[in-house]
């Protein structure tokens, strides 16, 4: 005969909504209930029926008031009795259809008032797989209490759902939670989904969220987010903050509040070795970190490998876009998936320093009112002319801007950028920018800074000790296309932020080249019609003069005018290679500027030709604008002189 648990046994309340509404036949819901009961008895017998039993269980069957099949003759209770589950209660709830969270609220409050100790949300689609889950839950709550110095019952313990590994889809609570929140298990904003994720994130802020190895299988999913589909209701701002404040006030001196930081990594290439380094980063005990990987290539064969390796970790979310969305929308999805106070954006191919998260936390705690923090994105030693040329071109100048100025940095690259997330500012990355990136980080930072400062906060601070190393693109092999595309996108900033633009007064290398190429095309067409090729030769010589003039002026700037700017460049290239790198750097710069012109033409923003965007947005005065004007004027003069010499030799 099975033993009866002692009167002082700990009571688990299983909250079990059941409906016949969505079954093919009304009787199907009872078959599902029967299967659930089998798995329940199999996994709880030792805890509830053995001579050493210390737990008891009460099942709360939650039925809609307008269910035409179940209320009649207590059919569901009869199934449980036949299976040997004698302690059950039927609740007939009058809630709107589909409002599953309202059913949780009503049944949880009833169980709390009945004196139950633990609240276990379940579904008839659930199959419990591991014996001893009651012991595991109770033990985990004891572990939380000991580790965090809080009363037993403070926290949230989730099962391991094999349907959605790593996702908190069934969160067990203690009656302490109901005491804290006056008998309400979830805020009223929750209707159908999201409740489990909210509870897990709420207690995460105090180090009291855990996931136990005890497994279950869910055909549909709990009242949490099924996979990475975003939050059904937007609870990650005020709702979560209000719950946090209530919990912190109740805990009082016991509260050990964590700083919450989510690392968001969009990845199209899904390079496992790079992601390994990121996912092995460690934070301090006072910071709770989750990793959100947004896969932007659903066809990548590495997705399955990544999920197999990390999908079981509760601190890792791997979300796969259905189609290629691009950099902006993938980062936006990462922001939506996050419930942390701060988000640390990383590129998927950076090598982070081992103390990246610790240094990031220290920066945040030093300036808690900041819009964000610009990390230090370094490059390896330049060991080729091609990589040295990229440095000379200036296209990576802002990557390590954190080492150059300390506060109110205008913007930072998303390869290593920390931003505040827990403020409802409506600021996201603009999908108008190219999928491959180019300008979206600048636009995002400018709007983020303006909102934060306008609401009494601070701008972006430098975080020079938050270091990542970005490898040279294409393993250091020569490629200009990336810089062309970047500039093609960031040219849109002129239209978006006209207050940070200015007229240059002279064309740059890209504007000269694009206009000359157009002239060349017209001249060739003219020659094909008239057999007069003289204009074509003039156009060709103009293009040659443009390249020669820009190359010579760049060499002059680097060697004579401002040698101090390049003397500390980390490179092994010297002598003739040094000069060749300067020449190639000029070509990269022209290609980049040409992309900006082409983008302007494609967007039909003809009035912006000749207008420049101030990358410093006025933070350091007019110096950068004045220097750009001077460079363009001098380069135009040099190109004109060379063209005159070439034409004179005709």
Secondary structure in CASP SS format (residue, H / E / C, confidence):
PFRMAT SS
TARGET T0000
AUTHOR 0000-0000-0000
METHOD secondary structure of the structure
MODEL  1
X C 1.00
X C 1.00
X C 1.00
X C 1.00
X C 1.00
X C 1.00
X C 1.00
X C 1.00
X C 1.00
X E 1.00
X E 1.00
X E 1.00
X E 1.00
X E 1.00
X E 1.00
X E 1.00
X E 1.00
X C 1.00
X C 1.00
X C 1.00
X C 1.00
X C 1.00
X C 1.00
X C 1.00
X C 1.00
X C 1.00
X C 1.00
X H 1.00
X H 1.00
X H 1.00
X H 1.00
X H 1.00
X H 1.00
X H 1.00
X H 1.00
X H 1.00
X H 1.00
X H 1.00
X H 1.00
X H 1.00
X H 1.00
X H 1.00
X H 1.00
X H 1.00
X H 1.00
X H 1.00
X H 1.00
X H 1.00
X C 1.00
X C 1.00
X C 1.00
X C 1.00
X C 1.00
X C 1.00
X E 1.00
X E 1.00
X E 1.00
X E 1.00
X E 1.00
X E 1.00
X E 1.00
X E 1.00
X E 1.00
X E 1.00
X C 1.00
X C 1.00
X C 1.00
X C 1.00
X C 1.00
X C 1.00
X C 1.00
X H 1.00
X H 1.00
X H 1.00
X H 1.00
X H 1.00
X H 1.00
X H 1.00
X H 1.00
X H 1.00
X H 1.00
X H 1.00
X H 1.00
X C 1.00
X C 1.00
X C 1.00
X C 1.00
X E 1.00
X E 1.00
X E 1.00
X E 1.00
X E 1.00
X E 1.00
X C 1.00
X C 1.00
X C 1.00
X C 1.00
X C 1.00
X C 1.00
X H 1.00
X H 1.00
X H 1.00
X H 1.00
X H 1.00
X H 1.00
X H 1.00
X H 1.00
X H 1.00
X H 1.00
X H 1.00
X H 1.00
X H 1.00
X H 1.00
X C 1.00
X C 1.00
X C 1.00
X C 1.00
X E 1.00
X E 1.00
X E 1.00
X E 1.00
X E 1.00
X E 1.00
X C 1.00
X C 1.00
X E 1.00
X E 1.00
X E 1.00
X C 1.00
X C 1.00
X C 1.00
X C 1.00
X H 1.00
X H 1.00
X H 1.00
X H 1.00
X H 1.00
X H 1.00
X H 1.00
X H 1.00
X H 1.00
X H 1.00
X H 1.00
X H 1.00
X H 1.00
X H 1.00
X H 1.00
X H 1.00
X C 1.00
X C 1.00
X C 1.00
X C 1.00
X C 1.00
X C 1.00
X C 1.00
X E 1.00
X E 1.00
X E 1.00
X E 1.00
X E 1.00
X E 1.00
X H 1.00
X H 1.00
X H 1.00
X C 1.00
X C 1.00
X C 1.00
X C 1.00
X C 1.00
X C 1.00
X E 1.00
X E 1.00
X E 1.00
X E 1.00
X H 1.00
X H 1.00
X H 1.00
X H 1.00
X H 1.00
X H 1.00
X C 1.00
X C 1.00
X C 1.00
X C 1.00
X C 1.00
X C 1.00
X C 1.00
X C 1.00
X C 1.00
X C 1.00
X C 1.00
X C 1.00
X C 1.00
X C 1.00
X H 1.00
X H 1.00
X H 1.00
X H 1.00
X H 1.00
X H 1.00
X H 1.00
X H 1.00
X H 1.00
X H 1.00
X C 1.00
X C 1.00
X C 1.00
X C 1.00
X E 1.00
X E 1.00
X E 1.00
X E 1.00
X E 1.00
X E 1.00
X E 1.00
X E 1.00
X E 1.00
X E 1.00
X C 1.00
X C 1.00
X C 1.00
X C 1.00
X C 1.00
X C 1.00
X C 1.00
X C 1.00
X C 1.00
X C 1.00
X C 1.00
X C 1.00
X C 1.00
X C 1.00
X C 1.00
X C 1.00
X C 1.00
X C 1.00
X C 1.00
X H 1.00
X H 1.00
X H 1.00
X H 1.00
X H 1.00
X H 1.00
X H 1.00
X H 1.00
X H 1.00
X H 1.00
X H 1.00
X H 1.00
X H 1.00
X H 1.00
X H 1.00
X H 1.00
X H 1.00
X C 1.00
X C 1.00
X C 1.00
X C 1.00
X E 1.00
X E 1.00
X E 1.00
X E 1.00
X E 1.00
X E 1.00
X E 1.00
X E 1.00
X E 1.00
X C 1.00
X C 1.00
X C 1.00
X C 1.00
X H 1.00
X H 1.00
X H 1.00
X H 1.00
X H 1.00
X H 1.00
X H 1.00
X H 1.00
X C 1.00
X C 1.00
X C 1.00
X C 1.00
X C 1.00
X C 1.00
X C 1.00
X E 1.00
X E 1.00
X E 1.00
X E 1.00
X E 1.00
X E 1.00
X E 1.00
X E 1.00
X E 1.00
X C 1.00
X C 1.00
X C 1.00
X C 1.00
X C 1.00
X C 1.00
X H 1.00
X H 1.00
X H 1.00
X H 1.00
X H 1.00
X H 1.00
X H 1.00
X H 1.00
X H 1.00
X C 1.00
X C 1.00
X C 1.00
X C 1.00
X C 1.00
X E 1.00
X E 1.00
X E 1.00
X E 1.00
X E 1.00
X C 1.00
X C 1.00
X C 1.00
X C 1.00
X C 1.00
X C 1.00
X H 1.00
X H 1.00
X H 1.00
X H 1.00
X H 1.00
X H 1.00
X H 1.00
X H 1.00
X H 1.00
X H 1.00
X H 1.00
X C 1.00
X C 1.00
X C 1.00
X C 1.00
X E 1.00
X E 1.00
X E 1.00
X E 1.00
X E 1.00
X C 1.00
X C 1.00
X C 1.00
X E 1.00
X E 1.00
X E 1.00
X C 1.00
X C 1.00
X C 1.00
X H 1.00
X H 1.00
X H 1.00
X H 1.00
X H 1.00
X H 1.00
X H 1.00
X H 1.00
X H 1.00
X H 1.00
X H 1.00
X C 1.00
X C 1.00
X C 1.00
X E 1.00
X E 1.00
X E 1.00
X E 1.00
X E 1.00
X E 1.00
X E 1.00
X E 1.00
X E 1.00
X E 1.00
X C 1.00
X C 1.00
X E 1.00
X C 1.00
X C 1.00
X H 1.00
X H 1.00
X H 1.00
X H 1.00
X H 1.00
X H 1.00
X H 1.00
X H 1.00
X H 1.00
X C 1.00
X C 1.00
X C 1.00
X H 1.00
X H 1.00
X H 1.00
X H 1.00
X H 1.00
X H 1.00
X H 1.00
X C 1.00
X C 1.00
X C 1.00
X E 1.00
X E 1.00
X E 1.00
X C 1.00
X C 1.00
X C 1.00
X C 1.00
X C 1.00
X C 1.00
X E 1.00
X E 1.00
X E 1.00
X E 1.00
X E 1.00
X C 1.00
X C 1.00
X C 1.00
X C 1.00
X C 1.00
X C 1.00
X C 1.00
X C 1.00
X C 1.00
X C 1.00
X C 1.00
X C 1.00
X C 1.00
X C 1.00
X C 1.00
X C 1.00
X C 1.00
X C 1.00
X C 1.00
X H 1.00
X H 1.00
X H 1.00
X H 1.00
X H 1.00
X H 1.00
X H 1.00
X H 1.00
X H 1.00
X H 1.00
X H 1.00
X H 1.00
X H 1.00
X H 1.00
X H 1.00
X C 1.00
X C 1.00
X C 1.00
X E 1.00
X E 1.00
X E 1.00
X E 1.00
X E 1.00
X E 1.00
X E 1.00
X E 1.00
X E 1.00
X E 1.00
X E 1.00
X E 1.00
X E 1.00
X C 1.00
X C 1.00
X H 1.00
X H 1.00
X H 1.00
X H 1.00
X C 1.00
X C 1.00
X C 1.00
X C 1.00
X H 1.00
X H 1.00
X H 1.00
X H 1.00
X H 1.00
X H 1.00
X H 1.00
X H 1.00
X H 1.00
X H 1.00
X C 1.00
X C 1.00
X H 1.00
X H 1.00
X H 1.00
X H 1.00
X C 1.00
X H 1.00
X H 1.00
X H 1.00
X E 1.00
X E 1.00
X E 1.00
X C 1.00
X C 1.00
X C 1.00
X C 1.00
X C 1.00
X H 1.00
X H 1.00
X H 1.00
X H 1.00
X H 1.00
X H 1.00
X H 1.00
X H 1.00
X H 1.00
X H 1.00
X H 1.00
X H 1.00
X H 1.00
X H 1.00
X H 1.00
X H 1.00
X H 1.00
X H 1.00
X H 1.00
X H 1.00
X H 1.00
X H 1.00
X C 1.00
X C 1.00
X C 1.00
X H 1.00
X H 1.00
X H 1.00
X H 1.00
X H 1.00
X H 1.00
X H 1.00
X H 1.00
X H 1.00
X H 1.00
X H 1.00
X H 1.00
X H 1.00
X H 1.00
X H 1.00
X H 1.00
X H 1.00
X H 1.00
X H 1.00
X H 1.00
X H 1.00
X H 1.00
X H 1.00
X H 1.00
X H 1.00
X H 1.00
X H 1.00
X H 1.00
X C 1.00
X H 1.00
X H 1.00
X H 1.00
X C 1.00
X C 1.00
X C 1.00
X C 1.00
X C 1.00
X E 1.00
X C 1.00
X C 1.00
X C 1.00
X C 1.00
X H 1.00
X H 1.00
X H 1.00
X H 1.00
X H 1.00
X H 1.00
X H 1.00
X H 1.00
X H 1.00
X H 1.00
X H 1.00
X H 1.00
X H 1.00
X H 1.00
X H 1.00
X H 1.00
X H 1.00
X H 1.00
X H 1.00
X H 1.00
X H 1.00
X H 1.00
X H 1.00
X H 1.00
X H 1.00
X H 1.00
X H 1.00
X C 1.00
X C 1.00
X C 1.00
X H 1.00
X H 1.00
X H 1.00
X C 1.00
X C 1.00
X E 1.00
X E 1.00
X E 1.00
X C 1.00
X C 1.00
X C 1.00
X C 1.00
X C 1.00
X C 1.00
X C 1.00
X C 1.00
X C 1.00
X H 1.00
X H 1.00
X H 1.00
X H 1.00
X H 1.00
X H 1.00
X H 1.00
X H 1.00
X H 1.00
X H 1.00
X H 1.00
X H 1.00
X H 1.00
X H 1.00
X H 1.00
X H 1.00
X H 1.00
X H 1.00
X H 1.00
X H 1.00
X H 1.00
X H 1.00
X H 1.00
X H 1.00
X H 1.00
X H 1.00
X C 1.00
X C 1.00
END
